[in-house]
């Protein structure tokens, strides 16, 4: 059995399914701005797998650049049918503790099928600086 491929792996607001389970991905984005951290944002991770019919172990992990080890966001054995495609939607409240780049990766049997990124920014307090004429 060949390794599946992803033709879409994105962070978005939501996904709707049309005829034949064809997805419409709405509002793809790659950054979130928070006034204050930690912060939570509800969004969808969407992956469309293309593969020969069969069952594949799929894992989606999230990790922060320079952060601790990645955490599993989704893990399941996915059965791809005669359509040769399978849609994975992970919709939940994702929490972010620190600004920076977060990576979401999708793997099957240890092989990376795709990655997507989110840049998290916030309104960090600015250090007060004395005006040069105030010395």
N, C-alpha and C positions, 0 to 999 in steps of 0.2 A: 504494500500500500504506500502510495506517495505521500509526502508531507503536505498538509494543506497550505494554502497561501491566503493572505488577506488582501483584498482589493480595496477595502476601506477599514481604517482604524482611526477613530476620531473622538474628540470631546465635543459634545454639542448639547443644545438645550433639550431636544427630543427627536424621536424618529417615528414616522408613521409608515405603515405597511400598505402597499397598494396591491393590485392584482398580481397573483403569483408570488406573493411575499417579497415584492420588489420594494426596497426601502427608499424613503425620502428623508434625508438627513437635514434637520432644520437648525440654523444658526451655529455653525462650527466656529469654535473660538480656541485661542491658545494662551489667553491671559485672563487673570481675575485680579481685580483690585479690591482690597479691603481697607476700610478706614482704620481698623484695629485688628490685630492678630492676638490670639487664635481666632479663626473665622471658619464658618461653614457655608458651603454653597451646594445646592442641589443641581446636578447635571447628569447627563447620560454619557457613558462610554459605549461606543458602538463599534462592533467588528463584524464584517461580512467575510466569512470563510468560503473559499472555493476548494473543493476536494472531491476525490473519488468517493463513492458511497462507502460508508464504514463508520467506525467509532474511533474518536481521537481524544486523547487527554489534552484539555486546554486549560491554561492558567493565565490570568491577568494579574500583574503585580504593579504596585506603586512604590516609588522611592524618591527621595529628595537628594539633589546634588550635594555631595559631601555629608549626607546624613547617615543615619543608622541603616541597617539592612532593610531591603524591600519587604513589603507586606503583601500577602495575597488579598486581592480584591474579589476575585472570582476563580473558582476551580471546579471543573466538572468534566465528565466524559461526554462529548458531544457526538451525536449520531447525525451524519450527513446522509440525506436520502438521495433518491434518483435525480433530484433537481441539481445535484452537484454543488449546492450552496447551503449555507446555514448562517442565520443572523444571531448575534449575541448582543443583548442589551443589558447593561448594568446601570441602573438608575438608583441613585441614593444620595444622601447628604454626605459629601466628602468634607473632612476637617483638615485644616492647614494650620500648623503652629508657627511656621517660619516663612519669611519671604525667600524667594529663589526659584530655581527650576525644579519641577517635579516631573518625573518620567513614568509613563505607564507603558508596560511592555506586555505583549501577548506571546506565549510560547506553547509549543506542543512537543512533548517527549524531549524536552531540553533544547529544542531549536527555536530561536527567536523568529517569529512570524511578522512582527512589526512593533513599532514604538511610536508614541505620540507624547507631546510635551505640554506642560502648563507653566507659565511664568506667573508666580504669585508676588504681588507687590502690596505695600501698605503705606499709610501715612506715618512714617517713623518720626518721632519728635526731632526737631532740628535743634542742634546745639546753638545756644545764644552766643552771638559774637558781638563784641563791643565795636562801635563805629570808630573808625580811625581818628576822628576829631574829639573823641571822648576820653583820650588818655590823659 
